[in-house]
Amino acid sequence: MACETSQAGFVLTPEKGGRLEKRDVSFQEVKALKQIKNIKPTHTARNILIGAGIAVVVLGGLFSAAAASGGIMP
């Protein structure tokens, strides 16, 4: 990731509508900076595993209901 800075400011590249738009920001315009929390890779893996677990439970319930009602095939 490239960072464009100068003595006067920096370039901010926000995403708008799926496109990146560059905007020059002078240091005089900046009132405050906050660090945002990054999503850790372990959280991503955890969320995928939770989603997969929910899918297994739902599919198991559907197959159990189908088996209890006489099967899937007519």
C-alpha distances in whole Angstrom, upper triangle without the diagonal:
4,7,10,13,16,20,21,18,14,12,12,11,13,15,18,20,18,16,13,15,14,16,17,18,20,21,24,23,22,24,23,19,20,18,18,18,16,18,19,19,22,23,22,24,27,27,27,30,31,31,33,35,36,36,39,41,41,42,44,46,46,48,50,52,52,54,56,57,58,55,53,55,58
4,6,10,13,17,17,15,11,10,11,11,14,15,19,21,19,17,14,14,12,14,14,16,18,18,22,21,20,23,22,19,20,19,19,21,19,21,22,22,26,26,25,28,30,30,30,34,35,35,36,39,40,40,42,45,45,46,48,50,50,51,54,55,56,57,60,61,62,59,56,58,61
4,6,10,13,14,11,8,7,9,10,13,15,19,22,20,18,14,14,11,12,12,13,14,15,18,18,17,20,19,16,18,17,18,20,19,21,22,24,27,27,27,29,32,31,32,35,36,36,38,40,41,42,44,46,46,47,50,51,52,53,55,57,57,59,61,62,64,61,58,60,63
4,7,11,11,9,6,6,8,10,14,16,19,22,21,18,15,14,10,11,9,11,12,13,17,16,16,19,19,17,19,19,20,23,22,25,26,27,31,31,30,33,35,34,35,38,39,39,41,44,44,45,47,49,49,50,53,54,54,56,58,59,60,62,64,65,66,64,61,63,66
4,7,8,6,4,6,10,12,16,19,21,25,24,21,17,16,13,12,9,9,10,10,14,14,14,17,17,16,18,19,21,23,23,26,27,29,32,32,32,35,37,36,37,40,41,41,43,46,46,47,50,51,51,53,55,56,57,59,61,62,63,65,67,67,69,66,64,66,69
4,5,5,6,9,12,15,19,22,24,28,27,24,20,18,15,13,10,10,9,10,13,14,14,18,19,18,21,21,24,26,26,30,31,33,36,36,36,39,40,40,41,44,45,45,47,50,50,51,53,55,55,56,59,60,61,62,65,65,66,68,70,71,73,70,67,70,72
4,6,8,12,15,18,21,25,27,30,30,27,24,21,18,16,12,11,9,9,11,14,14,17,18,18,21,22,25,28,28,32,33,35,38,38,38,41,43,42,44,47,47,47,50,52,52,53,56,57,58,59,62,63,63,65,67,68,69,71,73,74,76,73,70,73,75
4,7,10,13,17,19,23,25,28,28,26,22,19,16,13,10,8,6,6,8,10,12,15,17,17,20,22,24,28,28,32,33,35,38,38,38,41,43,42,43,47,47,47,49,52,52,53,55,57,57,58,61,62,62,64,66,67,68,70,72,73,75,72,69,72,74
4,7,10,13,16,19,21,25,25,22,19,16,13,11,7,6,4,5,8,9,9,13,14,14,17,18,21,24,24,28,30,32,35,34,34,37,39,38,40,43,43,43,46,48,48,49,52,53,53,55,57,58,58,61,63,63,64,67,68,69,71,68,66,68,71
4,6,10,13,16,19,22,22,19,15,14,10,8,6,5,6,8,11,11,10,14,14,13,16,17,19,22,22,25,27,29,32,31,31,34,36,35,36,40,40,40,42,45,45,46,48,50,50,51,54,55,55,57,59,60,61,63,65,66,68,65,62,65,67
4,6,10,13,15,19,18,15,12,10,6,6,5,6,9,10,13,12,12,16,16,15,17,17,18,21,21,24,26,28,31,30,29,33,35,33,35,38,38,38,40,43,43,43,46,48,47,49,52,53,53,55,57,58,58,61,63,63,65,62,59,62,64
4,6,10,12,16,16,13,10,8,6,5,6,7,10,12,14,12,12,15,14,13,14,15,15,18,18,21,23,25,28,27,27,30,32,30,32,35,35,35,37,40,39,40,43,45,44,46,48,49,49,52,54,54,55,58,59,60,62,59,56,59,61
4,7,9,13,12,10,6,5,4,6,9,10,14,15,18,16,15,18,17,15,16,16,16,18,17,20,22,24,27,26,25,28,30,28,29,33,33,32,35,37,37,37,40,42,42,43,46,47,47,49,51,52,52,55,57,57,59,56,53,56,58
4,6,10,10,8,6,6,7,8,11,12,16,17,19,16,15,18,17,15,15,15,14,17,16,18,21,22,26,24,23,26,28,26,27,31,31,30,32,35,34,35,38,39,39,40,43,44,44,46,48,49,49,52,54,54,56,53,51,53,55
4,7,6,5,4,6,9,11,14,15,19,21,23,20,19,21,20,18,18,18,16,18,17,18,21,22,25,23,22,25,27,24,25,29,29,27,30,33,32,32,35,37,36,37,40,41,41,43,46,46,46,49,51,51,53,50,47,50,52
4,5,5,6,7,10,12,16,17,21,22,24,21,20,22,22,20,20,20,18,20,20,20,24,25,28,26,24,27,29,26,27,31,30,29,31,34,33,33,36,38,36,38,41,41,41,43,46,46,46,49,51,51,53,50,47,49,51
4,5,8,10,13,15,19,20,24,26,28,24,24,26,25,24,23,23,21,22,21,22,25,25,28,26,24,27,28,26,26,30,29,27,30,33,31,31,35,36,34,36,39,39,39,41,44,43,44,47,48,48,50,47,44,46,48
4,7,10,13,16,19,21,25,27,29,25,25,27,26,24,23,23,20,21,20,20,23,23,26,24,22,25,27,24,24,28,28,26,28,31,30,30,33,35,33,34,38,38,38,40,43,43,43,46,47,47,49,46,43,45,47
4,6,10,13,16,19,22,24,26,24,23,26,25,23,23,23,21,23,21,22,24,25,28,26,24,27,29,27,27,31,31,29,31,34,34,33,36,38,37,38,41,42,41,43,46,46,46,49,51,51,53,50,47,49,51
4,7,10,13,15,19,21,23,21,20,23,22,20,21,20,19,21,19,21,23,24,27,26,24,27,29,27,28,31,32,30,33,36,35,35,38,40,39,40,43,44,44,46,48,49,49,52,53,54,55,52,49,51,54
4,7,10,13,16,19,21,18,18,21,21,20,21,21,20,23,22,23,26,27,30,29,27,31,32,30,31,35,35,34,36,39,38,38,41,43,42,43,46,47,47,49,52,52,52,55,57,57,58,56,53,55,57
4,7,10,13,16,18,16,16,19,20,18,20,20,20,23,22,24,27,28,31,30,29,32,34,32,33,37,37,36,38,41,41,41,44,46,45,46,49,50,50,52,54,55,55,58,60,60,61,59,56,58,60
4,6,10,13,14,12,13,16,17,16,19,20,20,23,23,25,28,30,33,32,31,34,36,34,35,39,39,38,40,43,43,43,46,48,47,48,51,52,52,54,56,57,57,60,62,62,64,61,58,60,63
4,7,10,12,10,12,15,16,16,19,20,21,24,24,27,29,31,35,33,33,36,38,36,38,41,41,41,43,46,45,46,49,50,50,51,54,55,55,57,60,60,61,63,65,65,67,64,62,64,66
4,7,8,7,8,11,13,13,16,18,19,23,23,26,29,31,34,33,32,36,37,36,38,41,41,40,43,45,45,46,49,50,50,52,54,55,55,58,60,60,61,64,65,65,67,65,62,65,67
4,5,5,7,11,13,13,17,19,21,25,25,29,31,33,36,35,35,39,40,39,41,44,44,44,46,48,48,49,52,53,53,55,57,58,58,61,63,63,64,67,68,69,71,68,66,68,71
4,5,5,9,10,11,15,17,20,23,24,28,30,33,35,34,35,38,39,38,40,43,43,43,46,48,48,49,52,53,53,55,57,58,59,61,63,63,65,67,68,69,71,69,66,69,72
4,6,8,11,13,16,19,22,25,27,30,33,35,38,37,37,41,42,41,43,46,45,45,48,50,50,51,54,55,55,57,59,60,60,63,65,65,66,69,70,71,73,71,68,71,73
4,6,9,11,15,18,20,23,25,28,31,34,36,35,35,39,39,38,40,43,43,43,46,48,47,48,51,52,52,54,57,57,57,60,62,62,63,66,67,67,70,68,65,68,70
4,6,8,11,14,16,20,22,25,28,31,33,32,32,36,36,35,38,40,40,40,43,45,45,46,49,50,50,52,54,54,55,58,59,60,61,64,65,65,68,66,63,66,68
4,7,10,14,16,20,22,26,28,31,33,32,33,36,36,35,38,41,40,40,43,45,44,46,49,49,49,52,54,54,55,58,59,59,61,64,64,65,68,66,63,66,69
4,7,10,13,16,19,22,25,28,30,28,29,33,33,32,35,37,37,37,40,42,41,43,46,46,47,49,51,51,52,55,56,57,58,61,62,63,65,63,61,64,66
4,7,10,13,15,19,21,24,26,25,26,29,30,29,32,34,34,34,37,39,39,40,43,44,44,46,48,49,50,52,54,54,56,58,59,60,63,60,58,61,64
4,6,10,12,16,18,21,23,22,23,26,26,26,29,31,30,31,34,35,35,37,40,40,41,43,45,45,47,49,50,51,53,55,56,57,59,57,55,58,61
4,7,9,13,14,18,20,18,20,23,23,23,26,28,28,29,31,33,33,35,37,38,39,41,43,43,45,47,48,49,51,53,54,55,57,55,53,56,59
4,6,10,12,15,17,15,17,20,20,20,22,25,24,25,28,29,29,31,34,34,35,37,39,40,41,43,45,45,47,49,50,51,54,51,49,53,55
4,6,9,12,14,12,14,17,17,17,19,21,21,22,25,26,26,28,31,31,32,34,36,37,38,40,42,43,44,46,47,49,51,49,47,50,53
4,6,9,11,10,11,14,15,15,17,19,20,20,23,24,25,27,29,30,31,33,34,36,37,39,40,41,43,45,46,47,49,47,45,48,51
4,7,8,6,7,11,11,11,13,16,16,17,19,21,21,23,25,26,27,29,31,32,33,35,37,38,39,41,42,44,46,43,42,45,47
4,5,5,7,9,10,11,13,15,16,17,19,20,21,23,25,26,27,29,31,32,34,35,36,38,39,41,42,44,46,43,42,45,48
4,5,5,6,9,10,11,12,14,15,17,18,20,21,23,25,26,27,29,30,32,33,35,36,38,39,41,42,44,41,39,42,46
4,5,5,6,9,10,11,12,14,15,16,18,20,21,23,24,26,27,29,30,31,33,35,36,37,39,41,42,40,38,41,45
4,5,5,6,9,10,10,12,14,15,16,18,20,21,22,24,26,27,29,30,31,33,35,36,37,39,41,39,37,40,43
4,5,5,6,9,10,11,12,14,15,17,18,20,21,23,24,26,27,29,30,32,33,34,36,38,39,37,35,38,41
4,5,5,6,9,10,11,12,14,15,16,18,20,21,22,24,26,27,28,30,31,33,34,36,38,35,33,36,40
4,5,5,6,9,10,10,12,14,15,17,18,20,21,23,24,26,27,29,30,31,33,35,36,34,33,36,39
4,5,5,6,9,10,11,12,14,15,17,18,20,21,23,24,26,27,29,30,32,33,35,33,31,34,37
4,5,5,6,9,10,11,12,14,15,16,18,20,21,22,24,26,27,28,30,32,33,31,29,32,35
4,5,5,6,9,10,10,12,14,15,16,18,20,21,22,24,26,27,28,30,32,29,28,31,34
4,5,5,6,9,10,11,12,14,15,17,18,20,21,23,24,26,27,29,31,29,27,31,34
4,5,5,6,9,10,11,12,14,15,17,18,20,21,23,24,26,27,29,27,25,28,31
4,5,5,6,9,10,10,12,14,15,16,18,20,21,22,24,26,27,25,23,26,29
4,5,5,6,9,10,10,12,14,15,16,18,20,21,22,24,26,24,23,26,29
4,5,5,6,9,10,11,12,14,15,17,18,20,21,23,25,23,22,25,28
4,5,5,6,8,10,11,12,14,15,16,18,20,21,23,20,19,22,25
4,6,5,6,8,10,10,12,14,15,16,18,20,21,19,18,21,24
4,6,5,6,9,10,10,12,14,15,16,18,20,18,18,22,24
4,5,5,6,9,10,11,12,14,15,17,19,17,16,20,22
4,5,5,6,8,10,10,12,14,15,17,14,13,17,20
4,5,5,6,9,10,10,12,14,16,14,13,17,20
4,6,5,6,9,10,10,12,14,13,13,17,19
4,5,5,6,9,10,11,13,11,10,14,16
4,5,5,6,9,10,11,9,8,12,15
4,5,5,6,9,10,9,10,14,16
4,5,5,6,9,9,9,13,15
4,5,5,7,5,6,9,11
4,5,5,4,7,10,12
4,6,7,10,12,13
4,6,8,11,11
4,7,8,9
4,6,7
4,7
4
